[in-house]
Amino acid sequence: MLIDPCELSPSYVRSIAPYQPGKPISEVARELGLKEESIIKLASNENPLGIGPRTRAAIDAALAEVARYPDGSGFALKQALSGRYGVDQSSIVLGNGSNDVLELVAAAFLGPGRAAVMSQHAFAVYPLATQARGARSIVVPAKNFGHDLEAMARAVDDETYVVWAANPNNPTGTFARPDELEAFLRKVPERVLVVLDEAYNEYIGADLRADPVKWLKRHPNLVVTRTFSKAYGLAGLRVGYALAHPSVADVMNRVRQPFNVNSIALAAAAAALDDMEFVARSYAENLQGLRQLEEGARKLGLDFIPSYGNFLTIRVGKAPEVYKRLLRRGVIVRPVGGGYQLPEHLRVTVGTAAENERFLAALAAGLKE
Ligand SMILES: Cc1ncc(COP(=O)(O)O)c(C=O)c1O
């Protein structure tokens, strides 16, 4: 009897519900018959400032060499990161976005018979990467929309090899203070890897930022992940990294594709890392934008989850309906029902002041409809 060839894949792979990305502008334009120029996308936590001139120059220079494979070791970028953090290159793993780095953790440390702990409302890739390896997800109820770190430490069982923690978390924007994280690291057994996903780290005020390198020295089971997709403005190029104990980095590198980060991304990221001014501007403008969105939500009488990221998650009531009304007005945001379990909220990325204004006006109109 003929079988459906998809059944050749393990059942845990077949039961994966695919990641739902923010809708691209071109798709909304096609579906709703709108002009692409009239649409704004505030759905994927991208940087509205684009990239800085130094990064652009590095991209132009790297273009000349695209006929060649990239440096598979990413030496120049690792050297720059090593200088920035004061860690040896053997402690750094580069990825095609930090998403890739999360997948490398799952590939290297998870599998059937193993489990990973994560919070309710946490970044969608954690359950996906866990399930794709045949491992079990242990989802811990959130506390005030954020990670309940004490409960997460208690949820670790004999089969747990990984704990995923996002700080700040997406899509809630919630944040755990350094002292809370330190207490958490002390509680999680050393035989369990703690992945501290700091994709939005640059958007936290300097006074609240922890020193993960200090923690790495004390906790060899810690993996810190960061990205160039957010404050550095390189989401389209895909480059992120992990800082980890050299032996953890070593196993992650064994499951890494030899050329997982492309040459343009490597060059751009090294240049972007140096452009402190651009990152400082991204931080400052984001803070202003957040305040603008918060103020706008308050005026509309809407609750929101206080955010430490470059996005705000607002309670709008019938979110799927409001989402569609916004789409019809050419504003793309992100619904966070489904796997995120926030059916009454919409997540909006901080855009330029004009984009934020446009979103708020569309929201006001959409709510009245
Ligand atoms: C919490 C969190 N971690 C990781 C990522 C992955 O980002 P990238 O693969 O672009 O580095 C995202 C992207 O939105 C995120 O929100």
The ligand as a Tripos MOL2 file, in Angstrom:
@<TRIPOS>MOLECULE
LIG
   16    16     1     0     0
SMALL
NO_CHARGES

@<TRIPOS>ATOM
      1 C1         13.8670   36.3470   22.0730 C.3       1 LIG1
      2 C2         14.4110   36.1330   20.7040 C.ar      1 LIG1
      3 N1         15.4820   35.3590   20.5570 N.ar      1 LIG1
      4 C3         16.0180   35.1210   19.3560 C.ar      1 LIG1
      5 C4         15.4880   35.6660   18.2210 C.ar      1 LIG1
      6 C5         16.1020   35.3050   16.9060 C.3       1 LIG1
      7 O1         16.5370   36.3740   16.2000 O.3       1 LIG1
      8 P1         17.6610   36.2380   15.0930 P.3       1 LIG1
      9 O2         17.6450   34.8180   14.6100 O.co2     1 LIG1
     10 O3         17.2590   37.1910   14.0430 O.co2     1 LIG1
     11 O4         18.9390   36.5540   15.7790 O.co2     1 LIG1
     12 C6         14.3660   36.4930   18.3000 C.ar      1 LIG1
     13 C7         13.7700   37.0880   17.0910 C.2       1 LIG1
     14 O5         12.7880   37.7320   17.0670 O.2       1 LIG1
     15 C8         13.8190   36.7310   19.5840 C.ar      1 LIG1
     16 O6         12.7410   37.4920   19.7120 O.3       1 LIG1
@<TRIPOS>BOND
     1     1     2 1
     2     2     3 ar
     3     2    15 ar
     4     3     4 ar
     5     4     5 ar
     6     5     6 1
     7     5    12 ar
     8     6     7 1
     9     7     8 1
    10     8     9 2
    11     8    10 1
    12     8    11 1
    13    12    13 1
    14    12    15 ar
    15    13    14 2
    16    15    16 1
@<TRIPOS>SUBSTRUCTURE
     1 LIG1         1 GROUP 0 **** ****
